[in-house]
Amino acid sequence: MAKIRASCQTCGDVELTKRDVVVRVCADDNSGTYSFTCPTCVMRVVKPAERHIVDLLGASGVEVIVWTLPVELLERPIGSPLTHDDLLDFHDLLQSDEALHAALDQSISQQRGLGDQ
């Protein structure tokens, strides 16, 4: 089995097998990382990986996981930002069971109204 040499920031160079290493590549921007657990100190190590490193590790049989950025990153907030006063008002509402029930009732009513359209 091929040995893979990597570097732990605490222990220095370590030897690993293809089963010890995982490569992750973002499908959206092609950025990559590889990670492993150091066999000496048992710390998780994550390092950036340029395309040629990803290709080399993948060709060696290392598992390559492709992932995508969460869609929430594309969302743009609507309305004004929350203020400190907004948070205090929200905190006060959470202290009142009646206010919580009213908010839940309003939410349920709105959901039912959306379903009728």
GIMOWO-V788918 format. One line per field, one symbol per residue. ss: DSSP state (A for helix, B for strand, O for the rest). psi: psi as a letter, one per 20 degrees, with the letter a starting at -180 (. if undefined). A space follows every 10 residues. Layout:
ss = ???
psi = ???
//
This chain:
ss = OOOBBBBBOO OBBBBBOAAA BBBBBBOOOO OBBBBBBOOO OOOBBBBBBO AAAAAAAAAO OOBBBBBOOO AAAAOOOOOO OOOAAAAAAA AAAAOOAAAA AAAAAAAAAA AAAAAOO
psi = pqqpprpphg ibpqprrhii qppppphhjj qqqqqrppig ikqpppqqor ghgggggghi jppppprqqq hhhiqpqpaq qqrghghggg ghhiiohghg gggggggggg hhhhhi.
//
